[in-house]
Amino acid sequence: MAITSIGQSGSAQVSQISSQDETKSLEQKKQALQKEINEINQDKKTTETDKQQKIQVIQAQIQTIETQIQQLQRKKTEAQASGSEQSSAGSSKQALVRQRVDIEI
């Protein structure tokens, strides 16, 4: 990873990585719930009424997860905007001292 300006926001990067991990985790939960719905639909022993009740509960959980994912994406967008503002401000302040710093990690 190359840091191209002195004023780049480290907290925005950490926040972005954290939200990516959280989003990935939520997506996995969502997939597991969808798989559970498929299993319920294939279950021959459960009555249609019971299937529908179980599926409604799971669909509500999926809806909650989708909302959480949307909120994380919104936070990510806000963090990126904030990070780029901080980066611009920091790099313009440091432009007199150094043009660029490359750090390979």
Backbone as JSON Lines, residues from 0, in Angstrom:
{"i":0,"aa":"M","n":[0.84,-1.17,0.0],"ca":[0.0,0.0,0.0],"c":[0.89,1.23,0.0]}
{"i":1,"aa":"A","n":[0.64,2.15,-0.88],"ca":[1.45,3.36,-0.97],"c":[0.65,4.54,-0.45]}
{"i":2,"aa":"I","n":[1.25,5.26,0.47],"ca":[0.63,6.48,0.96],"c":[1.22,7.61,0.13]}
{"i":3,"aa":"T","n":[0.38,8.29,-0.61],"ca":[0.91,9.27,-1.56],"c":[0.83,10.69,-1.05]}
{"i":4,"aa":"S","n":[0.19,10.89,0.08],"ca":[0.22,12.25,0.63],"c":[0.36,12.17,2.14]}
{"i":5,"aa":"I","n":[1.0,13.16,2.69],"ca":[1.28,13.17,4.12],"c":[-0.02,13.29,4.91]}
{"i":6,"aa":"G","n":[-1.0,13.98,4.37],"ca":[-2.23,14.22,5.1],"c":[-3.29,13.14,4.96]}
{"i":7,"aa":"Q","n":[-2.96,11.99,4.4],"ca":[-3.97,10.95,4.2],"c":[-4.51,10.48,5.54]}
{"i":8,"aa":"S","n":[-5.79,10.29,5.59],"ca":[-6.46,9.92,6.83],"c":[-6.35,8.43,7.09]}
{"i":9,"aa":"G","n":[-5.65,8.07,8.15],"ca":[-5.54,6.67,8.54],"c":[-6.84,6.15,9.12]}
{"i":10,"aa":"S","n":[-7.57,7.01,9.85],"ca":[-8.81,6.57,10.46],"c":[-9.86,6.25,9.41]}
{"i":11,"aa":"A","n":[-9.87,6.96,8.3],"ca":[-10.83,6.67,7.23],"c":[-10.53,5.3,6.62]}
{"i":12,"aa":"Q","n":[-9.23,4.96,6.49],"ca":[-8.86,3.66,5.94],"c":[-9.27,2.54,6.89]}
{"i":13,"aa":"V","n":[-9.03,2.71,8.18],"ca":[-9.39,1.7,9.17],"c":[-10.9,1.51,9.18]}
{"i":14,"aa":"S","n":[-11.63,2.61,9.14],"ca":[-13.08,2.55,9.11],"c":[-13.57,1.8,7.88]}
{"i":15,"aa":"Q","n":[-12.95,2.05,6.75],"ca":[-13.35,1.4,5.51],"c":[-13.1,-0.11,5.58]}
{"i":16,"aa":"I","n":[-11.95,-0.5,6.1],"ca":[-11.62,-1.93,6.23],"c":[-12.6,-2.6,7.18]}
{"i":17,"aa":"S","n":[-12.89,-1.95,8.3],"ca":[-13.82,-2.49,9.27],"c":[-15.2,-2.68,8.67]}
{"i":18,"aa":"S","n":[-15.68,-1.68,7.92],"ca":[-17.01,-1.8,7.33],"c":[-17.04,-2.86,6.24]}
{"i":19,"aa":"Q","n":[-15.92,-3.06,5.54],"ca":[-15.86,-4.12,4.53],"c":[-15.98,-5.49,5.19]}
{"i":20,"aa":"D","n":[-15.28,-5.69,6.31],"ca":[-15.36,-6.95,7.03],"c":[-16.77,-7.18,7.56]}
{"i":21,"aa":"E","n":[-17.37,-6.13,8.1],"ca":[-18.71,-6.24,8.63],"c":[-19.72,-6.53,7.52]}
{"i":22,"aa":"T","n":[-19.55,-5.87,6.39],"ca":[-20.44,-6.1,5.25],"c":[-20.32,-7.54,4.77]}
{"i":23,"aa":"K","n":[-19.09,-8.03,4.68],"ca":[-18.86,-9.41,4.25],"c":[-19.54,-10.39,5.21]}
{"i":24,"aa":"S","n":[-19.42,-10.13,6.5],"ca":[-20.04,-10.98,7.51],"c":[-21.57,-10.97,7.37]}
{"i":25,"aa":"L","n":[-22.13,-9.78,7.16],"ca":[-23.58,-9.68,6.99],"c":[-24.05,-10.39,5.72]}
{"i":26,"aa":"E","n":[-23.27,-10.29,4.66],"ca":[-23.62,-10.98,3.41],"c":[-23.63,-12.5,3.63]}
{"i":27,"aa":"Q","n":[-22.67,-12.99,4.41],"ca":[-22.61,-14.43,4.7],"c":[-23.83,-14.86,5.51]}
{"i":28,"aa":"K","n":[-24.24,-14.04,6.49],"ca":[-25.43,-14.35,7.28],"c":[-26.67,-14.38,6.38]}
{"i":29,"aa":"K","n":[-26.74,-13.42,5.48],"ca":[-27.87,-13.34,4.55],"c":[-27.93,-14.6,3.68]}
{"i":30,"aa":"Q","n":[-26.79,-15.03,3.17],"ca":[-26.75,-16.24,2.34],"c":[-27.17,-17.47,3.14]}
{"i":31,"aa":"A","n":[-26.75,-17.54,4.4],"ca":[-27.12,-18.67,5.25],"c":[-28.64,-18.68,5.47]}
{"i":32,"aa":"L","n":[-29.22,-17.51,5.67],"ca":[-30.67,-17.43,5.86],"c":[-31.42,-17.82,4.58]}
{"i":33,"aa":"Q","n":[-30.9,-17.41,3.44],"ca":[-31.54,-17.78,2.17],"c":[-31.45,-19.29,1.95]}
{"i":34,"aa":"K","n":[-30.34,-19.88,2.36],"ca":[-30.19,-21.33,2.26],"c":[-31.2,-22.02,3.18]}
{"i":35,"aa":"E","n":[-31.4,-21.43,4.35],"ca":[-32.36,-21.98,5.3],"c":[-33.78,-21.94,4.72]}
{"i":36,"aa":"I","n":[-34.11,-20.86,4.02],"ca":[-35.42,-20.76,3.36],"c":[-35.57,-21.88,2.33]}
{"i":37,"aa":"N","n":[-34.53,-22.11,1.56],"ca":[-34.58,-23.2,0.56],"c":[-34.8,-24.55,1.22]}
{"i":38,"aa":"E","n":[-34.13,-24.77,2.35],"ca":[-34.29,-26.03,3.07],"c":[-35.71,-26.18,3.61]}
{"i":39,"aa":"I","n":[-36.27,-25.09,4.1],"ca":[-37.65,-25.12,4.61],"c":[-38.61,-25.47,3.47]}
{"i":40,"aa":"N","n":[-38.4,-24.85,2.32],"ca":[-39.27,-25.11,1.17],"c":[-39.19,-26.56,0.71]}
{"i":41,"aa":"Q","n":[-38.04,-27.19,0.88],"ca":[-37.87,-28.57,0.44],"c":[-38.32,-29.59,1.48]}
{"i":42,"aa":"D","n":[-38.55,-29.13,2.71],"ca":[-38.96,-30.02,3.79],"c":[-40.38,-30.53,3.52]}
{"i":43,"aa":"K","n":[-40.51,-31.84,3.42],"ca":[-41.8,-32.44,3.1],"c":[-42.65,-32.7,4.35]}
{"i":44,"aa":"K","n":[-42.02,-32.68,5.52],"ca":[-42.74,-32.99,6.76],"c":[-43.46,-31.77,7.33]}
{"i":45,"aa":"T","n":[-42.98,-30.58,7.0],"ca":[-43.55,-29.36,7.57],"c":[-44.75,-28.92,6.75]}
{"i":46,"aa":"T","n":[-45.8,-28.47,7.45],"ca":[-47.01,-28.01,6.75],"c":[-46.73,-26.67,6.07]}
{"i":47,"aa":"E","n":[-47.54,-26.33,5.09],"ca":[-47.38,-25.07,4.35],"c":[-47.49,-23.87,5.28]}
{"i":48,"aa":"T","n":[-48.4,-23.93,6.23],"ca":[-48.59,-22.82,7.16],"c":[-47.33,-22.6,7.99]}
{"i":49,"aa":"D","n":[-46.77,-23.69,8.5],"ca":[-45.54,-23.58,9.29],"c":[-44.39,-23.07,8.44]}
{"i":50,"aa":"K","n":[-44.32,-23.56,7.2],"ca":[-43.27,-23.09,6.29],"c":[-43.37,-21.59,6.09]}
{"i":51,"aa":"Q","n":[-44.59,-21.11,5.83],"ca":[-44.78,-19.68,5.58],"c":[-44.4,-18.84,6.8]}
{"i":52,"aa":"Q","n":[-44.76,-19.33,7.99],"ca":[-44.41,-18.59,9.2],"c":[-42.9,-18.52,9.38]}
{"i":53,"aa":"K","n":[-42.24,-19.64,9.2],"ca":[-40.78,-19.67,9.34],"c":[-40.12,-18.77,8.3]}
{"i":54,"aa":"I","n":[-40.61,-18.84,7.08],"ca":[-40.03,-18.04,5.99],"c":[-40.23,-16.55,6.25]}
{"i":55,"aa":"Q","n":[-41.4,-16.17,6.78],"ca":[-41.64,-14.75,7.08],"c":[-40.65,-14.23,8.12]}
{"i":56,"aa":"V","n":[-40.39,-15.03,9.13],"ca":[-39.43,-14.63,10.17],"c":[-38.04,-14.46,9.56]}
{"i":57,"aa":"I","n":[-37.65,-15.41,8.73],"ca":[-36.33,-15.35,8.1],"c":[-36.23,-14.17,7.14]}
{"i":58,"aa":"Q","n":[-37.3,-13.91,6.39],"ca":[-37.29,-12.77,5.47],"c":[-37.16,-11.45,6.23]}
{"i":59,"aa":"A","n":[-37.76,-11.37,7.41],"ca":[-37.61,-10.17,8.24],"c":[-36.15,-10.01,8.67]}
{"i":60,"aa":"Q","n":[-35.51,-11.13,9.02],"ca":[-34.1,-11.08,9.39],"c":[-33.24,-10.64,8.2]}
{"i":61,"aa":"I","n":[-33.56,-11.15,7.02],"ca":[-32.82,-10.76,5.81],"c":[-32.99,-9.27,5.55]}
{"i":62,"aa":"Q","n":[-34.21,-8.77,5.72],"ca":[-34.48,-7.34,5.52],"c":[-33.64,-6.5,6.48]}
{"i":63,"aa":"T","n":[-33.54,-6.95,7.73],"ca":[-32.73,-6.24,8.73],"c":[-31.26,-6.23,8.3]}
{"i":64,"aa":"I","n":[-30.78,-7.35,7.83],"ca":[-29.39,-7.44,7.38],"c":[-29.15,-6.52,6.19]}
{"i":65,"aa":"E","n":[-30.09,-6.5,5.25],"ca":[-29.94,-5.62,4.08],"c":[-29.89,-4.15,4.5]}
{"i":66,"aa":"T","n":[-30.71,-3.79,5.5],"ca":[-30.69,-2.42,6.02],"c":[-29.34,-2.11,6.65]}
{"i":67,"aa":"Q","n":[-28.8,-3.05,7.41],"ca":[-27.5,-2.85,8.04],"c":[-26.4,-2.68,6.99]}
{"i":68,"aa":"I","n":[-26.49,-3.46,5.92],"ca":[-25.5,-3.35,4.84],"c":[-25.58,-1.97,4.2]}
{"i":69,"aa":"Q","n":[-26.8,-1.5,3.95],"ca":[-26.98,-0.17,3.36],"c":[-26.4,0.91,4.27]}
{"i":70,"aa":"Q","n":[-26.62,0.77,5.58],"ca":[-26.08,1.76,6.53],"c":[-24.56,1.74,6.51]}
{"i":71,"aa":"L","n":[-23.97,0.56,6.45],"ca":[-22.51,0.46,6.39],"c":[-21.97,1.09,5.11]}
{"i":72,"aa":"Q","n":[-22.66,0.86,4.0],"ca":[-22.22,1.45,2.74],"c":[-22.31,2.97,2.8]}
{"i":73,"aa":"R","n":[-23.35,3.48,3.45],"ca":[-23.49,4.93,3.6],"c":[-22.35,5.48,4.46]}
{"i":74,"aa":"K","n":[-22.03,4.78,5.56],"ca":[-20.93,5.21,6.42],"c":[-19.61,5.18,5.67]}
{"i":75,"aa":"K","n":[-19.44,4.14,4.85],"ca":[-18.21,4.0,4.07],"c":[-18.07,5.18,3.11]}
{"i":76,"aa":"T","n":[-19.15,5.53,2.45],"ca":[-19.13,6.67,1.52],"c":[-18.8,7.96,2.26]}
{"i":77,"aa":"E","n":[-19.41,8.14,3.43],"ca":[-19.14,9.34,4.23],"c":[-17.69,9.36,4.7]}
{"i":78,"aa":"A","n":[-17.17,8.21,5.1],"ca":[-15.78,8.14,5.56],"c":[-14.82,8.43,4.42]}
{"i":79,"aa":"Q","n":[-15.14,7.94,3.23],"ca":[-14.28,8.21,2.08],"c":[-14.28,9.7,1.76]}
{"i":80,"aa":"A","n":[-15.45,10.31,1.82],"ca":[-15.54,11.75,1.55],"c":[-14.76,12.53,2.59]}
{"i":81,"aa":"S","n":[-14.93,12.14,3.85],"ca":[-14.21,12.8,4.94],"c":[-12.71,12.59,4.81]}
{"i":82,"aa":"G","n":[-12.31,11.36,4.46],"ca":[-10.9,11.04,4.31],"c":[-10.25,11.82,3.2]}
{"i":83,"aa":"S","n":[-10.97,11.99,2.09],"ca":[-10.38,12.73,0.98],"c":[-10.28,14.22,1.31]}
{"i":84,"aa":"E","n":[-11.24,14.72,2.1],"ca":[-11.15,16.12,2.53],"c":[-9.94,16.31,3.45]}
{"i":85,"aa":"Q","n":[-9.76,15.38,4.38],"ca":[-8.62,15.47,5.29],"c":[-7.32,15.32,4.52]}
{"i":86,"aa":"S","n":[-7.31,14.43,3.56],"ca":[-6.12,14.22,2.75],"c":[-5.76,15.48,1.98]}
{"i":87,"aa":"S","n":[-6.75,16.1,1.39],"ca":[-6.5,17.32,0.62],"c":[-5.98,18.44,1.52]}
{"i":88,"aa":"A","n":[-6.62,18.59,2.67],"ca":[-6.19,19.65,3.59],"c":[-4.79,19.37,4.11]}
{"i":89,"aa":"G","n":[-4.53,18.13,4.5],"ca":[-3.21,17.78,5.02],"c":[-2.12,17.91,3.99]}
{"i":90,"aa":"S","n":[-2.39,17.47,2.78],"ca":[-1.35,17.51,1.75],"c":[-1.07,18.94,1.31]}
{"i":91,"aa":"S","n":[-2.09,19.79,1.31],"ca":[-1.82,21.18,0.91],"c":[-1.01,21.9,1.98]}
{"i":92,"aa":"K","n":[-1.22,21.55,3.25],"ca":[-0.44,22.16,4.32],"c":[1.02,21.71,4.27]}
{"i":93,"aa":"Q","n":[1.22,20.46,3.86],"ca":[2.57,19.9,3.84],"c":[3.28,20.11,2.51]}
{"i":94,"aa":"A","n":[2.61,20.69,1.55],"ca":[3.2,20.84,0.21],"c":[4.48,21.67,0.24]}
{"i":95,"aa":"L","n":[4.58,22.59,1.17],"ca":[5.78,23.41,1.26],"c":[6.98,22.61,1.74]}
{"i":96,"aa":"V","n":[6.74,21.61,2.56],"ca":[7.82,20.82,3.12],"c":[8.23,19.69,2.18]}
{"i":97,"aa":"R","n":[7.26,18.89,1.75],"ca":[7.53,17.73,0.9],"c":[6.42,17.58,-0.13]}
{"i":98,"aa":"Q","n":[6.81,17.18,-1.29],"ca":[5.82,16.95,-2.34],"c":[5.11,15.61,-2.17]}
{"i":99,"aa":"R","n":[5.86,14.58,-1.79],"ca":[5.26,13.25,-1.77],"c":[6.09,12.3,-0.9]}
{"i":100,"aa":"V","n":[5.39,11.4,-0.2],"ca":[6.04,10.37,0.59],"c":[5.46,9.03,0.17]}
{"i":101,"aa":"D","n":[6.31,8.1,-0.23],"ca":[5.86,6.75,-0.58],"c":[6.32,5.79,0.49]}
{"i":102,"aa":"I","n":[5.38,5.07,1.07],"ca":[5.7,4.07,2.07],"c":[5.11,2.76,1.59]}
{"i":103,"aa":"E","n":[5.93,1.77,1.4],"ca":[5.44,0.46,0.98],"c":[5.28,-0.4,2.22]}
{"i":104,"aa":"I","n":[4.12,-0.99,2.35],"ca":[3.85,-1.85,3.5],"c":[3.69,-3.27,3.02]}
